[in-house]
Amino acid sequence: MRRKLPRFEPIGLNESRALWVKYRGNQDVERMLLEIAQAREVFDEMETYFVSVQRVWQDQNLGQLVAMEKIRLLLMEQGLRTKALAGLMPPQKGEPPDEPEAALID
């Protein structure tokens, strides 16, 4: 079983750009920032494909597939983390962790 990462503040676009300028020429940092940007592009593309598959699934009245719902929640969580949470303060020590599904339902 994989170990969960600790909760942390996501890197926002402005912070990413500032790091790019600050560490310009540091190949390790540049590669890491490019990896983050590329991963976010992949998530956006996956979300587009997911919407297409979900639409066809619903049009054919195939019910609700649990795996599709889990993927939808993961995509929503990633979008929320990178777009809405970047720049906010990370949780304080001792604060209980949020459940991803509960946070998305509210």
PECOR-V261900 format. One record per residue. RES is the residue in one small letter. PSI is psi in radians with two decimals (999 if undefined). Layout:
BEGIN
[[RES,PSI] [RES,PSI]]
END
This chain:
BEGIN
[[m,2.34] [r,2.53] [r,2.39] [k,2.51] [l,2.62] [p,2.74] [r,2.46] [f,2.81] [e,2.22] [p,2.71] [i,2.13] [g,2.96] [l,-0.77] [n,-0.73] [e,-0.70] [s,-0.76] [r,-0.71] [a,-0.71] [l,-0.66] [w,-0.79] [v,-0.80] [k,-0.70] [y,0.41] [r,2.25] [g,-0.34] [n,1.80] [q,-0.59] [d,-0.79] [v,-0.76] [e,-0.77] [r,-0.72] [m,-0.76] [l,-0.66] [l,-0.64] [e,-0.74] [i,-0.83] [a,-0.73] [q,-0.72] [a,-0.69] [r,-0.65] [e,-0.68] [v,-0.74] [f,-0.73] [d,-0.75] [e,-0.73] [m,-0.67] [e,-0.69] [t,-0.81] [y,-0.68] [f,-0.80] [v,-0.72] [s,-0.83] [v,-0.75] [q,-0.70] [r,-0.81] [v,-0.75] [w,-0.79] [q,-0.68] [d,-0.52] [q,0.21] [n,0.89] [l,0.18] [g,-2.90] [q,2.07] [l,2.17] [v,-0.74] [a,-0.68] [m,-0.70] [e,-0.71] [k,-0.74] [i,-0.74] [r,-0.78] [l,-0.72] [l,-0.75] [l,-0.73] [m,-0.76] [e,-0.76] [q,-0.71] [g,-0.73] [l,-0.79] [r,-0.82] [t,-0.48] [k,-0.75] [a,-0.57] [l,-0.33] [a,2.25] [g,-0.23] [l,2.78] [m,2.41] [p,2.82] [p,2.55] [q,2.72] [k,2.34] [g,-0.15] [e,2.36] [p,2.49] [p,2.56] [d,2.58] [e,2.22] [p,-0.76] [e,-0.67] [a,-0.68] [a,-0.55] [l,-0.40] [i,-0.63] [d,999]]
END
